[in-house]
């Protein structure tokens, strides 16, 4: 949770660093064949997101929810649903998730003009097979495997998925042989329960690990675009997701790692600030420490927050980044 320095107020003011949530509701025209939902028209409301429960006046299996993006990422396109069924084209309502609003505003005064956020984490060791064990893929949803550092849990939206120890990027690893490129789509949620999805191309080099860019906190599903010829595994990386948006490396006041006073010489990747897609970077930014995580080394990063993230006119985008996709 957020940890801040004392505020500097230039007048009487009340502030709460946090964001309210409101339920996401989407109305659209769609049909279902086995576990594929095809959306042909968006009628009203919010974008479609992973975890939404769907209902219709026609016969639709009770408790059906969206488990992954297909060709759609919020609008027209295909999605994977939890229950196999056949539903003719009809008006469908999706609901049951939450979207973040702007941080609570100041009532009086002009402060604080900024804050220091202390990001404090002790990440577990990465493992290339702790999300999906090595398997020759087909064009289908892959079986999730809760390996070391990952637990099976009821995640956002009520589905059973995987909970990571902290927000971090995931990776794909090819086995020995002559692989062909396969797109692996990882769908899940960030630290704040917002639906997100990323497509990672495995590449054509055997025994190679490809790291994703987005920091997941929960994994709802992993799907492959086709057959991989050689095995493909999915696991965690040492790329850690920032809890708040960092748009410039200059906002990082200090990075402590592994109980040393010297500044850590890791790799900071600033937040992606354009419209998020399944191939863009993390919306808050990531940090790769200078040595491997092991469940013992502690990351302590001081992040300078500008007024747009913590001041009287703070916005959700200023504090937490653009909308996930």
Long-range contacts (C-beta under 8 A, 24 or more apart in sequence): 2-117, 2-243, 2-244, 3-117, 3-118, 3-120, 4-115, 4-116, 4-117, 4-118, 4-310, 5-115, 5-116, 7-111, 7-112, 7-115, 8-111, 8-112, 8-113, 9-109, 9-111, 9-112, 10-109, 10-110, 10-111, 10-113, 11-108, 11-109, 11-110, 11-111, 12-108, 12-109, 13-106, 13-107, 13-108, 13-109, 13-110, 13-111, 13-312, 14-106, 14-107, 14-108, 15-104, 15-106, 15-112, 15-310, 15-312, 16-103, 16-104, 17-103, 17-104, 17-115, 17-310, 17-314, 17-319, 18-103, 18-104, 19-100, 19-101, 19-102, 19-103, 19-104, 19-192, 19-316, 19-319, 19-320, 20-100, 20-101, 20-104, 21-98, 21-99, 21-100, 21-101, 21-193, 22-98, 22-99, 22-101, 23-95, 23-96, 23-97, 23-98, 23-99, 24-49, 24-52, 24-94, 24-95, 24-96, 24-97, 24-98, 24-99, 25-93, 25-94, 25-95, 26-52, 26-93, 26-94, 26-95, 27-91, 27-92, 27-93, 27-94, 28-91, 28-92, 28-94, 29-89, 29-90, 29-91, 29-92, 30-89, 30-90, 30-92, 31-87, 31-88, 31-89, 31-90, 32-60, 32-81, 32-85, 32-86, 32-87, 33-86, 34-84, 34-85, 34-86, 35-80, 35-81, 35-82, 35-83, 35-84, 35-141, 36-70, 36-78, 36-79, 36-80, 36-81, 37-66, 37-78, 37-79, 37-80, 37-81, 37-92, 38-77, 38-78, 39-72, 39-75, 39-76, 39-77, 39-78, 39-79, 40-76, 40-89, 41-76, 42-75, 42-76, 43-91, 46-99, 47-74, 47-75, 47-323, 48-72, 48-74, 48-75, 48-79, 48-94, 49-74, 49-94, 49-97, 49-194, 49-195, 50-157, 50-187, 50-188, 50-189, 50-195, 50-196, 50-197, 50-220, 50-221, 51-96, 51-97, 51-155, 51-156, 51-157, 51-158, 51-159, 51-189, 51-195, 51-220, 52-94, 52-95, 52-96, 52-97, 52-157, 53-94, 53-95, 53-96, 53-157, 53-158, 54-81, 54-92, 54-93, 54-94, 55-92, 55-93, 55-95, 56-87, 56-90, 56-91, 56-92, 56-93, 57-90, 57-91, 58-87, 58-88, 58-90, 59-87, 60-85, 60-87, 60-92, 61-85, 65-96, 65-157, 65-158, 65-159, 66-94, 67-141, 67-159, 67-187, 67-220, 67-221, 68-141, 68-185, 68-187, 68-197, 68-220, 68-221, 68-223, 69-185, 69-187, 69-197, 69-278, 73-197, 73-277, 73-278, 73-325, 74-325, 80-141, 80-221, 80-223, 82-159, 96-157, 96-158, 97-156, 97-157, 97-193, 97-195, 98-193, 99-194, 99-323, 100-192, 100-194, 100-316, 100-320, 101-316, 102-314, 102-315, 102-316, 103-309, 103-310, 103-314, 103-315, 103-316, 103-319, 105-312, 105-313, 105-314, 106-311, 106-312, 109-312, 110-312, 111-311, 111-312, 112-307, 112-310, 112-311, 113-307, 113-311, 114-304, 114-305, 114-306, 114-307, 114-310, 114-311, 115-304, 115-305, 115-309, 115-310, 116-253, 116-302, 116-303, 116-304, 116-305, 117-243, 117-244, 117-302, 117-303, 117-305, 118-300, 118-301, 118-302, 118-303, 119-242, 119-243, 119-244, 119-299, 119-300, 119-301, 119-302, 119-303, 120-298, 120-299, 120-300, 121-166, 121-240, 121-298, 121-299, 122-295, 122-296, 122-297, 122-298, 122-299, 123-165, 123-166, 123-168, 123-238, 123-240, 123-293, 123-295, 123-297, 123-299, 124-148, 124-149, 124-165, 124-166, 124-236, 124-293, 124-294, 124-295, 125-149, 125-292, 125-293, 125-294, 125-295, 126-168, 126-171, 126-235, 126-236, 126-237, 126-238, 126-292, 126-293, 127-235, 127-236, 128-171, 128-173, 128-209, 128-233, 128-234, 128-235, 129-173, 129-233, 129-234, 129-235, 130-235, 130-236, 131-162, 131-170, 131-186, 131-219, 131-222, 131-234, 131-235, 131-236, 132-222, 132-232, 132-233, 132-234, 132-235, 133-233, 134-173, 134-175, 134-231, 134-232, 134-233, 135-231, 135-232, 135-233, 136-227, 136-228, 136-229, 136-230, 136-231, 136-232, 137-182, 137-184, 137-224, 137-226, 137-227, 137-228, 137-232, 138-224, 138-226, 138-227, 139-224, 139-225, 139-226, 139-227, 140-223, 140-224, 141-221, 141-222, 141-223, 142-222, 142-223, 142-224, 142-234, 144-219, 144-221, 144-222, 147-235, 149-236, 149-295, 150-219, 150-236, 153-218, 155-188, 155-189, 155-218, 155-219, 155-220, 156-189, 156-193, 156-195, 156-218, 157-189, 157-220, 159-220, 161-188, 161-218, 161-219, 161-220, 161-221, 162-188, 162-218, 162-219, 163-217, 163-218, 164-216, 164-217, 164-218, 164-219, 164-236, 166-217, 166-240, 166-241, 167-191, 167-215, 167-216, 167-217, 167-240, 167-241, 167-243, 168-215, 168-216, 168-236, 168-237, 168-238, 168-239, 168-240, 168-241, 169-211, 169-212, 169-213, 169-214, 169-215, 169-216, 169-236, 169-237, 169-239, 169-241, 169-282, 169-286, 170-198, 170-200, 170-211, 170-212, 170-216, 170-219, 170-234, 170-235, 170-236, 170-237, 171-200, 171-209, 171-210, 171-211, 171-212, 171-234, 171-235, 171-236, 171-237, 172-200, 172-202, 172-209, 172-210, 172-212, 172-232, 172-233, 172-234, 173-207, 173-208, 173-209, 173-210, 173-232, 173-233, 173-234, 173-235, 174-202, 174-203, 174-205, 174-206, 174-207, 174-208, 174-228, 174-230, 174-231, 174-232, 175-206, 175-207, 175-230, 175-231, 175-232, 175-233, 176-206, 176-207, 176-230, 177-206, 177-229, 177-230, 178-204, 178-206, 178-229, 178-230, 179-203, 179-204, 179-205, 179-206, 179-228, 179-229, 179-230, 179-232, 180-204, 180-227, 180-228, 180-229, 182-224, 182-225, 182-226, 182-227, 182-228, 182-232, 183-224, 183-225, 184-222, 184-223, 184-224, 184-225, 184-232, 184-234, 185-222, 185-223, 185-224, 185-225, 185-278, 186-212, 186-216, 186-219, 186-221, 186-222, 186-234, 187-219, 187-220, 187-221, 187-222, 187-223, 188-216, 188-217, 188-218, 188-219, 188-220, 188-221, 189-216, 189-217, 189-218, 189-220, 190-215, 190-216, 190-217, 190-241, 190-324, 191-215, 191-217, 191-241, 191-243, 192-320, 194-323, 194-324, 195-324, 196-276, 196-324, 196-325, 197-278, 197-325, 198-278, 198-279, 199-278, 199-279, 202-228, 202-232, 206-230, 211-237, 211-239, 212-237, 212-239, 213-239, 213-269, 213-272, 213-280, 213-281, 213-282, 213-286, 214-241, 214-281, 214-282, 214-283, 215-239, 215-240, 215-241, 215-242, 215-282, 215-284, 215-286, 216-241, 217-241, 238-288, 238-289, 238-292, 238-293, 239-269, 239-286, 239-287, 239-288, 240-286, 240-287, 240-288, 240-289, 240-293, 240-299, 241-282, 241-284, 241-285, 241-286, 242-271, 242-282, 242-284, 242-285, 242-286, 242-287, 242-301, 242-303, 243-284, 244-284, 244-303, 244-305, 244-309, 244-319, 244-320, 245-271, 245-283, 245-284, 245-285, 245-309, 245-317, 245-318, 245-319, 245-320, 245-321, 246-270, 246-271, 246-284, 246-285, 246-303, 247-271, 247-273, 247-285, 251-303, 251-304, 251-305, 251-306, 252-301, 252-302, 252-303, 252-304, 253-302, 253-303, 253-304, 254-301, 254-302, 255-287, 255-299, 255-300, 255-301, 255-302, 256-298, 256-299, 256-300, 256-301, 257-289, 257-290, 257-291, 257-297, 257-298, 257-299, 257-300, 258-289, 258-291, 258-297, 258-298, 259-297, 259-298, 264-289, 264-290, 265-290, 266-290, 271-321, 272-321, 272-322, 273-321, 273-322, 274-322, 275-322, 275-325, 276-322, 276-323, 276-324, 276-325, 277-325, 278-325, 280-325, 283-320, 283-321, 283-322, 283-323, 283-324, 284-320, 284-321
